[in-house]
Amino acid sequence: KEDAQILQDKIKKEWALWADSSLCDVCDLNNFYELQQIAILDWLKNGEEFILISYDDEELPNMPYQLRLRLIEADRVCTENSFNGNYSGIDTKLKNGNRIMNGVEINENGKVIAYHICSAFPGEYNTDWKWKRIEKRGRRTGNPNIIHIMNAERAEQYRGVPMLAPVIQTIKQMTRYTDA
């Protein structure tokens, strides 16, 4: 029992070293708990959130861990040359047989292979648009490179739906009625 308590205390201390520091964030802005709060708010607004997992090469004297997280807004995950951010319903077919549906690359079996992330937000002007393909899992380890947080409402749903999506049309109609 005593050894278990000592181990638990050591694990809590090591976790706090990483999680309480803003060095867990690629941008060095937020600690882990603040990143969680932002991710939940984005998930509620956008219906989904993406989290890139990376490892920093820079060794810092007070941070023995290189694990870093980056939050990616859902609007930036889109099919290449989709400048307005809308889903056209037309999938991009790749030479290897995979399809890209609204920024999510799937194989012929429907398995998610990768996500395509734009360097800018759709609708921004005067930007150098570049897309980066992030494989869902690392080739050597099989560990996730990106985490996609969403609640699927139906089978084979690859993107999230905002919480207010079902009532947006009703709210819009009520606004028009009130304005009239």
C-alpha atoms as one frame of an Amber mdcrd trajectory, in Angstrom:
protein
   0.000   0.000   0.000   2.775   2.396   0.890   4.651   1.701  -2.359   1.439
   2.274  -4.337   0.903   5.621  -2.598   4.488   6.694  -3.301   4.055   5.760
  -6.976   0.719   7.614  -7.188   2.273  10.732  -5.681   5.182  10.567  -8.137
   2.798  10.155 -11.110   0.688  13.123  -9.928   3.831  15.234  -9.577   5.074
  14.347 -13.081   1.617  14.941 -14.588   1.383  18.346 -12.890   4.843  19.259
 -14.193   3.579  18.871 -17.767  -0.134  19.748 -17.447   0.224  22.874 -15.282
   2.789  24.359 -17.660   2.003  26.244 -20.860   4.806  24.198 -22.446   2.263
  21.435 -23.141   0.824  23.820 -25.769   2.712  24.159 -29.078   1.917  27.883
 -28.965   3.115  28.147 -25.325  -0.074  30.019 -24.409  -2.247  27.709 -22.301
  -1.794  24.895 -19.835  -3.536  21.542 -20.355  -6.672  22.504 -18.426  -7.077
  25.738 -20.408  -6.638  23.764 -23.639  -9.421  21.437 -22.458 -11.703  24.413
 -21.824 -11.025  25.863 -25.287 -11.564  22.443 -26.904 -14.941  22.017 -25.177
 -16.095  25.500 -26.194 -15.029  24.893 -29.814 -16.759  21.497 -29.775 -19.996
  23.114 -28.593 -19.799  25.907 -31.216 -18.479  23.918 -34.181 -19.570  20.400
 -33.325 -15.989  19.183 -33.337 -12.413  19.973 -32.417  -9.091  18.704 -33.755
  -5.974  18.283 -31.638  -2.555  17.748 -33.217  -0.117  15.717 -31.168   3.551
  16.465 -31.679   6.882  16.193 -29.953   9.186  19.184 -29.620  12.871  18.663
 -30.337  13.832  21.557 -28.094  14.985  20.373 -24.668  14.185  22.824 -21.899
  15.853  22.734 -18.471  12.592  22.689 -16.496  10.563  20.484 -18.872  11.723
  16.895 -19.384   8.729  16.059 -21.617   8.544  16.951 -25.313   4.832  16.120
 -25.826   2.955  19.158 -27.222  -0.680  19.724 -28.220  -2.099  22.133 -30.813
  -5.787  22.903 -31.109  -7.041  23.245 -34.687 -10.369  24.923 -35.399 -12.749
  22.795 -37.435 -13.017  25.416 -40.202  -9.379  24.850 -41.152  -9.950  21.150
 -41.858 -11.207  21.224 -45.434 -10.635  19.816 -48.888  -7.878  21.474 -50.890
  -9.012  24.526 -52.885 -12.222  24.780 -50.850 -11.822  28.506 -50.261 -15.256
  29.288 -48.806 -15.341  26.484 -46.228 -18.624  25.051 -47.513 -19.040  21.371
 -48.297 -20.037  21.064 -51.937 -21.024  17.396 -51.730 -18.374  16.559 -54.332
 -15.534  14.456 -52.967 -11.971  14.694 -54.223 -10.723  11.362 -55.570  -7.009
  10.695 -55.071  -4.734   8.575 -57.273  -4.392   5.949 -54.541  -8.184   5.400
 -54.526  -8.848   7.349 -51.337 -11.475  10.104 -51.183 -11.350  13.439 -49.376
 -14.708  14.425 -47.932 -14.708  17.916 -46.423 -11.051  17.597 -45.390 -11.254
  13.996 -44.138  -9.408  11.420 -46.243 -10.944   7.952 -46.196 -10.007   4.724
 -47.945 -12.308   2.485 -50.006 -13.565   0.831 -46.796 -14.498   4.146 -45.191
 -11.603   4.122 -42.708 -10.212   7.561 -41.826  -6.640   7.759 -43.131  -5.734
  11.449 -42.798  -6.990  14.988 -42.282  -6.218  17.929 -44.571  -5.575  21.184
 -42.718  -5.452  24.599 -44.388  -2.899  27.178 -43.273  -5.629  29.855 -43.096
  -9.322  30.075 -42.323 -11.718  29.674 -45.260 -12.941  33.029 -46.493  -9.742
  34.906 -45.587  -8.313  36.998 -48.393  -4.740  37.865 -49.271  -3.472  34.632
 -47.812  -1.007  32.092 -49.068  -3.233  29.005 -48.992  -1.428  25.760 -48.196
  -2.863  22.433 -47.124  -1.035  19.964 -44.928  -1.958  16.289 -44.840  -1.809
  14.828 -41.341  -2.045  11.050 -41.153  -4.451   9.916 -38.461  -1.901   7.490
 -36.995   1.878   7.316 -37.034   3.299   4.702 -39.390   5.879   3.322 -36.945
   3.904   3.346 -33.696   0.239   3.392 -34.673  -0.270   6.145 -32.104  -2.623
   8.981 -33.062  -1.121  12.080 -34.688  -4.426  13.904 -34.462  -7.469  13.542
 -32.240 -10.895  14.367 -33.656 -13.439  15.170 -30.956 -17.045  14.885 -32.141
 -20.312  13.117 -31.463 -21.507  11.140 -34.460 -25.258  11.148 -35.005 -25.277
   8.512 -37.739 -23.124   5.773 -39.242 -20.209   6.823 -41.438 -20.368  10.442
 -40.286 -16.909  11.963 -40.617 -17.520  15.512 -39.370 -19.234  16.923 -36.309
 -22.438  18.943 -36.174 -22.794  22.060 -33.964 -25.148  21.718 -31.004 -27.411
  24.480 -32.326 -27.601  23.130 -35.882 -31.139  21.677 -35.481 -32.589  25.026
 -34.361 -30.628  27.481 -36.508 -33.262  27.592 -39.253 -36.034  28.200 -36.707
 -34.045  30.991 -35.048 -33.366  32.558 -38.461 -37.104  32.457 -39.320 -38.021
  33.996 -35.957 -35.464  36.749 -36.498 -36.912  37.541 -39.924 -40.455  37.530
 -38.471 -39.407  39.868 -35.649 -37.633  42.211 -38.089 -40.722  42.294 -40.332
